[in-house]
Amino acid sequence: PTNYKLGPGDEVVIDIWGASQTTIRKTITPEGSINIENLGPIFLTGITVEQANDFVKRKLSALYAGVEDEDGTSYISLTLGQIRTIQVNVMGEVVTPGTYTLSSLSSVFHALYLAGGINDIGSLRSVNLYRGGKRITSIDIYDYLLHGKSSDEIRLSDGDAIIVPAYQSLVSITGEVKRPMWYEMTKDEHVSDLINYAGGFTGKANTENISLSRKTGKYRQMYTLSPETMSSFTLTDGDSISIRKGLERYENRVEVQGSVFFPGYYEIGGDIKTVKDLIKKAGGLKEDAFLDRAVLTREK
């Protein structure tokens, strides 16, 4: 990557061509430099490959003519060879805590993979990365799982510590959502956030009345939420939400049977307000219809 910084253990390959042709392969020493014959040590630790290219060109101009000037006769290019390895500590609520050896291009996710992943009580919302005794970032894995936001821009360094705390708040959602299961919520998230994590409502959901059961001590307490209160109702550990199905009933349906051309169900309202409108919509009466009597049943 363009922002990869060189460090002790990295191998750099310097190609020189033109009037002079040679290849120099050097590994950066623990002191942070490479030693070039007739030139001495060149300090490269902490700079990117692009910056190292410019820096080495200036240094080698004393040995090879024209490496700084495109009109010259020799040219130089610095690339990365073998990549150094680092050791990081993974602690807290992971399956196998310990010290792991990784590539210097690794991210927090790679370290978690090696540690077997997060265990049953580990947090997916606040994985902490410490460097030099100071916390430099806290990673929310939900951002990656649900939105594709990766932490690859934060690469690990030798001696980093990754600490996974226990979860803060675990809630369940069942019923008419697309991914019913347990979710970890932060202290500033609401019911609407939980429904988004669960993939949203299914087409059968009754979104007008949502049931929430909460443990308040000795007993449980029930809450009924409306669409207006979902975005402001804060969840706590152990909450359980149930999304009911809507009723398999219609509020604007009428049925016509018998001697009409198109029997079946029709919408009340619009063109259909009376029995006459309904019969007309059903294609009219058949020739064998008995006109002295019709039966209307109203279910209410």
N, C-alpha and C positions, 0 to 999 in steps of 0.2 A: 504493500500500500504506500501511497505517496507520503503519508505522514509517519511512516515507520522510522524510528530513530535507532541509529546504530549504537551498539554497546559491546562490552567485552565478550568474546566468544564468537561474534559474527565474523564471517570470512568475506573480505572484499576482493573483487577481481578487477584489476586495472589493465585495460587493453590500450596499447599505444601503437599507432600505425601511421604510415606516411613515409617520411624520410627515415624514421626509426621504427622498427617493429619489434615489440616485445609484450609479454603478458606477465603481470605481477600478481601473485595470489598471496594474500597476507591475512592472518587472523588477528583481530584486535586483542591486544594484551589486557590483562586485568587492570593495568594502569590507564587503559583507554586509548592506546595509540598503536600504530603500525610502524615498523622500522624498515625504511627503504635504503638500500645500499647507496652510498655517496651522498645521501640527503639527510639521514637521521630520522628520528621519530616524528610522525605526523599524528596529531591528536584528533580522533574522529568520534569519540563517544558523545552522545547527546544531540547529534545533528542528523538530518535526514539524508537519504541517498542523493537527492538533488543538490542539497547544500554541500555534501561531501564532494560531488563532482566538481563544483566551482572551486572549492578549497584546494583539492588535489591538483587541479590544473595550475593554479597559481604557484603551488609549491614545486611542481615539476618543471615549471618554465625555466628554472635554472639549469636543468639537465637536458631538456628536449626543446629545440627551437620551435616556436610558433604554436605551442599548445594553448596559449591564451588568444591568439589572433587567428581568425578563420582563413586569412590569406597566407598563413604559415605553411610549413611543410609537414608538420607532425600533428596528430590529433589524439585525444585521450577520452576514454569512457570508463567510468567506474560503475560496476554493478555488484549486486549482492550474491555471494556464493552460498555456502552452508550457513544456516541460521542457528543462532545460539539457543541453548535450552535454559530454562529457568525452573526454580522450585517455588511452589506456593503452598500455603497451609489452608486446608478447607476444614472448618470447624463448625460446631453447632449441630443443628437438626438436619444432618445428612445421613445417608445409609452407612457410609464408611468414612468417618473423619480421618484425616491424616495429612501427610506431606506428599505432594505429587510433582513429578517432573513433566514439564510441557514445553512446547515450542514457544518462542518469544512472540509469535503472532497470535497466541491463544487469547480468548476472552473468558469472562467469568463463566459462561455457559460450558465451555470445554472442561473447566475445572470441576463443575458440578456433575458433568457426565462421568468423569473419572471417579468421583466420590460416590457413584451409584444413585445420584439424584437426591431430592429432598424427601425426608421421611414423612410419616403420617401426621406429625404435629408441627412440621416445619412450615415456615412462611414463604409464600410465593410472591408476596407484595413488598418485602423490604430485605433483599439480600445485600448485605453491607460489605464493601471492599475497603480494607485498611492498608495503608502504605506508610511506612515509617512511623507507625503508632497513631496515625491520624486517619479518620474516615474521609475518603475522597469522593465516594458516591454511594447511593442506595438504589438498587435496581429493582424495578417492578416487573416481574416476569409476565404478568397479565398483559402489559403493553406489547410484549413480543408475541404471546399466544393469540391475542385477539386483534392486535393492530399492526403486527409485523415490525414494531420498533425494536431494533437490535441494539445491543450494547457493544458491538464490535469496535466502535470508535474508542472505547476504553480498553486498551490492551493491558494485559498483566505484565508486571515487572517482577524481577527476582526478589523473593522475600515477602511478597504480598500475602495478606491474610483475608480469606473470605469467610464471613461468619453468617450463618443462617439462624435467625431467632425463631422462637415458637410463633405460631399464628396469633393474630390479634383477635379476630372475630370470624367465626365460621357459621354460616347460615345455610339453610336448605330451602330449595324451592321445588315444588312438585305440581303436577297437574298440567294445565294447558299452556306450557311453554316448550320451545323447541329443544332445549338441552336441560331437562330437569336433573339437578344434582346438587352437591354441596359447593359453595363458593366462599372464598375468603374476602372479607370486606374491610376497608379501612374505616377509621373513625369519622371521616367526613363524607362517606358515601351513603346514598339513600336507596329506597326501594326501586326507583326508576333505573339506577345504575345496575342493580342486581338483575332486573328484567333484561337489560341490554346484554349483560354477560350470558344470560340464559338463552340468547338468540331471539328474544322477543316472543310475543304471544303467538299461539297457533290460531288458525281461522275459527276454531270452535270456542275460543276463550270468552268468558264473561268478564269484560274489563271494567265493569261498573262497580263491582264489589269484590275486593281482594281480602282474603282472610289471613291474618298474621297471629301466630301463637308465640307468646313470650314467657320465659321463666322469670318470675319476679321475686323469687325467694321460695317460700313454702309452697305456693300455688303457681299455676300458670294463669296468664291473662290473655284475653282475646281482643284483637283490634280488627275493625273493618275499615279498609282504606278505599278511597275513591280516586279517580284519575288526578284530581286536583291536589291530593295530599301525598301522592307517591313520590313526587320530586323533593319533598321536604321532610319525609319521615326517615329518621336515622335508625339504622339497624344495630343490634347488639349481639354478642356471642350467644349462640344457641337458638336464635329466632328461626321459626319455621313458617314459610309462606305457602299457601295453597291457592292455585288458580282454578276456579271451577269452569265447567262447560256451560255454555249458554243453553237455554231451554230449547227443546226440539218442538217448539210451537211457533205459530205465525200470528202476527198482530193485524195483518191486512190481507188475509186469504179467504176466498170463498170457493165452494165446490158446486158444480152443477152435474147432475147425472140424469140418465133417461133418454127420452126421444129428442135429443139435439144432435147436431152433426159433429160437434167437437166437445164431448164431455171432458171434464177435468177441473183443474184448479186455476183460478184467475185472481188477479190483484183487484182489491177494492180501492176505489178512488180513481181520479182521472176520468176515463170514459165509462166506468162502471160505477153507478150510484144506485141503480134500481134493479129489480128483477128483470124488467124489460131490457135494460142495458146489457145485463149478463147473458140473456138468451140470444140477443143480437150478436154479442161477441162470440158466443159458442156456435155460430153459423146458422142460427135460427132453428125453428121446430121442424122435425121430420113429418112426413105425410101421415104416419100412424099415431101421432101424438094425441092423447086424450085431453081435450082442452077444458073440460068442466072442472077439473081439480088438479092442483099441484101441491106438493108437501114441502114446507120450508122448516128445517130444523136449525135452531140457533143454540150454539154451545157457548155458555158464558159462565 
